[in-house]
Amino acid sequence: MKSRVSAIGLIGATAAMSSAQAAETRSFVVDWFYMTPAVSKTEVDCVGGLNPPADIQFARMLRDLGKSEEDIEEALAGFPHTMYQVRNRGRINGKEVNVYTNPTSTHDPNIKRVSGPNALGFNLDGEVSENDFFDPETGEKGIDNQFFRALGCINSERGDLGTRPTYPTIQWDTARPQMQAWLIQVRGIDDARNDDDVEVGVYQANMPIVRDLLADAQWDVTFQLNGNPRSMNEVKGRIENGVVMTDAFDLNLIGHRYFLPELTMHKAKLRLKLNEDGSATGVVGGYQKWAPLYANLAKGGSSYEVNLSFDVPGMYYALKKSADADPDPETGQNLSISAAYRIEAVPAYIVDGNAQTARAE
């Protein structure tokens, strides 16, 4: 059976590109995107276990508020419907406030963070320190992925390599039929195994994905670019043993309010394996402002705390402590955090409104 590979000439297409000697172009639409999965066992990543489930956290929050054991027992009898009782557990000038919009109004609960040595991602700062990870896929040291460190011991956010965590899958599955599809294109491929000079584009379509019968992204659908200059991300790259690796670049894509409103990364890098069946899998990583990441996590409030076992203010403090870049000149607090996301993509056609599509079998 022939592998399915989509190819187009997106920019500067000429008649020569259709010749047998022309460089190849491969185009993809993103079918899965989320925080990089765990690559070690839970007991390795999270010494002492994962963060506790919602009912245990609920009891602790009530104790922090000075509730008696009798009151706590009564509240737990009505759990999860009583979880709303702790949404205003914050205090400012002695008055109750919503902790989701005012996370510093309560103390740091010190949620468990990843302490293990392994994580997927990139060495973004060119240094190797005790606070960095090791990427077992690439063998690279000095991996900067503090977003995983902050949230990787929360059960609902955690997924093993090759699996998708349940709630993030629900988020992505709900958002992607409504958001403009994310596209990746690799141009100027002379050798799909090893090529020291290719061009990589990360773009946004003017329409969502098209689903197949299994609700995954349909292969070989034609997408037109949305024309927004902010979503035209282009960078030089190379291919080593069938894996595309880019230089550092600034990445910007629009997402969806239910999933991730905007993907903005500084010093981003992309690693993409070109699979034999025509699909692609990889990792994109870089530095992100952590305050918007927190806001996206906090929007669910008490429903997230009860259904996903979040401690929302705890996640604020975990992100703040884990942040590792872009220090505020006045306070010294790092405003950005290193992060990496897993990508799965399937072949697609991409047109810019002028260029014609072509396909290689």
Stockholm file with secondary structure:
# STOCKHOLM 1.0

chainA/1-361         MKSRVSAIGLIGATAAMSSAQAAETRSFVVDWFYMTPAVSKTEVDCVGGLNPPADIQFARMLRDLGKSEEDIEEALAGFPHTMYQVRNRGRINGKEVNVYTNPTSTHDPNIKRVSGPNALGFNLDGEVSENDFFDPETGEKGIDNQFFRALGCINSERGDLGTRPTYPTIQWDTARPQMQAWLIQVRGIDDARNDDDVEVGVYQANMPIVRDLLADAQWDVTFQLNGNPRSMNEVKGRIENGVVMTDAFDLNLIGHRYFLPELTMHKAKLRLKLNEDGSATGVVGGYQKWAPLYANLAKGGSSYEVNLSFDVPGMYYALKKSADADPDPETGQNLSISAAYRIEAVPAYIVDGNAQTARAE
#=GR chainA/1-361 SS CCCCEEEECCSSCCGGGGSTTSCEEEEEEEEEEEECCBCSCHHHHSTTCSCCCHHHHHHHHHHHTTCCHHHHHHHHHTTTTTGGGGTTCEEETTEEECTTTCGGGSCCCCCCCCCSSBCCSBCSSSCCCTTCEEETTTTEEEEBCHHHHHHTTCGGGCCBTTCCCHHHHHHHHHHTTTSCCEEEEEEEESCSSCEEEEEEEEEEBSSCCCBCTTSSBCTTEEEEBCCCGGGCEEEEEEEETTEEEECCEEEEEEEETTTEEEEEEEEEEEEEEECTTSCEEEEEEEEEEHHHHHHHHHTTHHHHHHHHCCCHHHHHHHHHHHCCEEECTTTCCEEEEEEEEEEEEEEEEEECSSSCEEEEC
#=GC SS_cons         CCCCEEEECCSSCCGGGGSTTSCEEEEEEEEEEEECCBCSCHHHHSTTCSCCCHHHHHHHHHHHTTCCHHHHHHHHHTTTTTGGGGTTCEEETTEEECTTTCGGGSCCCCCCCCCSSBCCSBCSSSCCCTTCEEETTTTEEEEBCHHHHHHTTCGGGCCBTTCCCHHHHHHHHHHTTTSCCEEEEEEEESCSSCEEEEEEEEEEBSSCCCBCTTSSBCTTEEEEBCCCGGGCEEEEEEEETTEEEECCEEEEEEEETTTEEEEEEEEEEEEEEECTTSCEEEEEEEEEEHHHHHHHHHTTHHHHHHHHCCCHHHHHHHHHHHCCEEECTTTCCEEEEEEEEEEEEEEEEEECSSSCEEEEC
//
